[in-house]
């Protein structure tokens, strides 16, 4: 059930192969061994309006939000976070702000319907 959401400033499109990066990040999640392969979902969202500090929108960014159902150890989540960041740095080191955030989802409250 994990969801990888890559948000990025529109200026990143000019310098990074966004689809290729998304596919490689998706592979990192698949190869982690932490999830059922068919449950991993990844998507990229281009952001047109953003502010960072007092530099407004002059700072480009890529931010990964990775949501997963509770149950993984802190060490497993930290390792996955590091692997995702390593992939970001390899392909987008020239982007000024690169961040990754892992979020546990409440298993009791999560709902899913598959048709």
N, C-alpha and C positions, 0 to 999 in steps of 0.2 A: 503494500500500500504506500510505499514512500513516494513523495512528490518532490522533485527537484525543480525549482523555479529560478531561472536566471533572469534577473532584471538588469538592463544595461542602458546607458545613456545613448541617445541616437548618434552621437559622434563616434561611438565604437564601431558602428557598421562600416565605416570607411576604412578601418584599419585591422579588423579582426574578422575571420570567417566565422560568423556567429553560428551558422548551422553546423559546421564542422566541430566547433568548440562544444556545442550542446551535445552532439553525438558522442564526443570523447568523454565528457562528464557523465553522460548516461552509462557509458561502458564502465567507468570507474565504479559507479553504483552497482551495476550488474556483477562485476568481478569481485566485489567486496565479500561475497558469500553470505551477506547478512539478510538477504531478501529472496523471496520467490521471484524468479526472473520476470514472470508475466505480470507482476504487480507493480513494477517500477515505472513511474510516469515522469517525463521530463518535458519542460516547455521553456521558451524564451519570450520575454516581454520587453519590447523596446519602449523606453521612457522618453517622452518629449519635453517634459517639464520637471525640473529638479533644482534643488538648492543644496549647496554644501558649504558650511561655514560662512565666511564673509566673501567667498569667491564666487558666489551664486552658481551659475551653470557652466563656469569655465573649467571645472574639474570633471573629467570623464570617469565613469565607474562601471564596474560589474559587481553585482551582489547576488550571491547564491543563498536562497532559503531552501533548506532541506528538511521537510517534515516527515517524521516517521512515527509509527505507533510505539508507544512506550514498551520497554522490555530489553533494549540493548544496553550494554554496560557503558559507563562513561568512557572507558578505554576504547571500545569499539567505535563510538561516536567520534571521539577525538581522532582516531586513526583515519576514519572516513573523511572527516573534515580536512585533515592534513593532505590526504590524497587528492581531494577536490581542489584545494589551494595549489598544490604542486602542478596540477593540470592547467589551472588558470595562469599561474606564473610562467609556465612553459609557452603558452600560446598568446598571452596578453600582458606580458611584463611591461609594455609601454603604456598601458592604461594606468592612470594615476591611482585610483582607489579600487582595490580588489578585496572583497570580504566574503566570508562564508559563515552562515549561522545554522546550527542544527537545532531543531525543535521537536520535542516529544509531543505527540498527540495523545489525548486522553482516550484510552481504549474503551472505556465505558460510554463515552459520548459520541464516538465516531460512528457514522452510519454509511453504509455502502449498498448500492443496488447495481447488479450487473445483469443486463438483459442479453 
